[in-house]
Amino acid sequence: MSRLADTLKSRRQKLSKLIDFSIVLESGNLKSRNFPANTYPFRASSHFLYFAGLSLPNAAIRIEGDRLTLFLDDPHPTSALWHGDSPSRDQIALEIGADAAYPLSEMSHFSSESIDHPAFVDAIIKLRLTHDESAIAEIRKAIAVTVEAHRIGMQATSNAQTEAQIRAAMESVILSHNMTCAYNSIVTVHGEVLHNEQYHHAIGQLDLVLADVGAETQSGWASDITRTWAASGKFSPTQRAIYEVVLEAHDRAIAKIRPGVEYLDIHLLACETLAEGLIDLGILRGNAADLVDRDAHALFFPHGIGHLLGLDVHDMEDLGDLAGYEKGRSRSSRFGLGYLRLDRPLQAGMVVTIEPGFYQVPALLSDLERREKYREVVNWDRLADFADVRGIRIEDDVLVTAEGSEVLSIALPTDPEQIESIVGEGS
C-alpha cells in the first residue's frame, strides 16, 4: 500500500470512531467559460481531498468504516487526443487504497448520509482542526515555496514599475514548483485595502509594498504569508516606527501560542500591544487596555489576528463559524471583534496564522460618527505625520506543538533591517 493510501486509511479509521454511518463526498465538476470544452483549472472539494488525496473532477467516494469506494468514469476513448493518456479508474483506486471502484452512475445504488449530516459535520471539524504528519509535511512544502516567492518579490521591486510586475515575479516561483496560489494574491502599494486584488498601480519610491501571497500544493494544502517592505529598499522613519509596532504585536502573539491558550486572548494581546505602540508614538491617548475595550485600536486594526490554515487558506470556512468557533460561542457584534475568524482554545496539531496590521482605511478614518466617538483618544494631527503608511501587515504560519509552537515560515525574516537587505539584493 502506498504512503498516500496509508494516510487516507488512517483518516477513515479516525472518522469511523466518530460516526456509525456511511457518507458520500463528491469532488465537484469542471467549470466552463463560454463553451463546455473551455474549462477553468479544477480543484476538488476540500472535504473530498482530505479523504481521497487526489483532485479528481467528476468523482465521488463513499466511506463506510475504514472501507473506501471510488465512483469515477474511465476516460472517454477520444480524450487521449486532447489530453494524452490518463490513468484508469482501477489505477486511481489502487493509488488511493480504495476497496472497490465503480462508474459514477453506480453511486445511486449505494445508501449513505449527506455531507451536511450534523454528526458528520462535527466529525470533520474534529478531524481537520488538527493535522496529521502528512498534512503538516504538505503545508511545510507550500510554505517553503512561498518563502522563496516572497524573497524573489522583494528582490524584484527595484526594477518593477507596477505591482503586477512584483506579483508576476512571486507567482512565477509558485508555478515553477508546479503549485498554484492558495488564494488571489495581494501585492499592492495600497495596503489600506485589506483584500486588494488590483495590480495596476505604479510603484513610487516612497511607497510601501504589502504582499500577501501563498502557495498551495498539488494535493491542496495551503500556506499564507504576508510581508511589507519599502519600495525604495529603506523604510522611512515613520514607516519604520509603525512597522516595529506591528512587529511587536506579531512577536508577542506568537510567543503566547501553546495548547490550551484561547485564540481570542492572543488576538486581544496583539490589540493591546498595537495600542501601546500607538500611544508611545502619540497617535492614541489613554490606557491600552481601556482603548481596546472601547475598540479604538480597531480604527487601525479592524480584522482578527488570524485563522485556521489547512486544505483551505481559511480552513473549513465553508462550514461558516462551526469550525472556527467553539460550540456555544458566536461572533461578537463589537467593532474590534466582529471579524475574528477563530475563537477556540488552541490544540497541538493546529496550524494558525498570526497577522496583525496597521491600516489607514479612509472609510474608517473619515467616518464622522467614529471620529466623534474617538475624538478624545486619537491625535489626528499626529496621525497626519504618518501619511506615508497606508498599510502594514506581517503574517506567519504557526504550528501549535505539545510544548508551545513552531513558526513554520521562520525562514522568511520579519526584522526590518533584514528585509531591507533582501530588497537591496535586487538593485
PyMOL commands that set and color helices and strands:
alter all, ss='L'
color gray80, all
select helices_A, chain A and resi 3-16+46-52+79-83+89-96+104-109+118-129+133-159+163-176+237-255+263-280+288-293+296-299+317-319+362-365+368-373+380-386+416-424
alter helices_A, ss='H'
color red, helices_A
select strands_A, chain A and resi 23-26+59-64+67-72+100-102+180-181+186-188+208-213+215-216+225-230+351-354+357-359+391-393+396-400+405-407
alter strands_A, ss='S'
color yellow, strands_A
deselect
rebuild
show_as cartoon
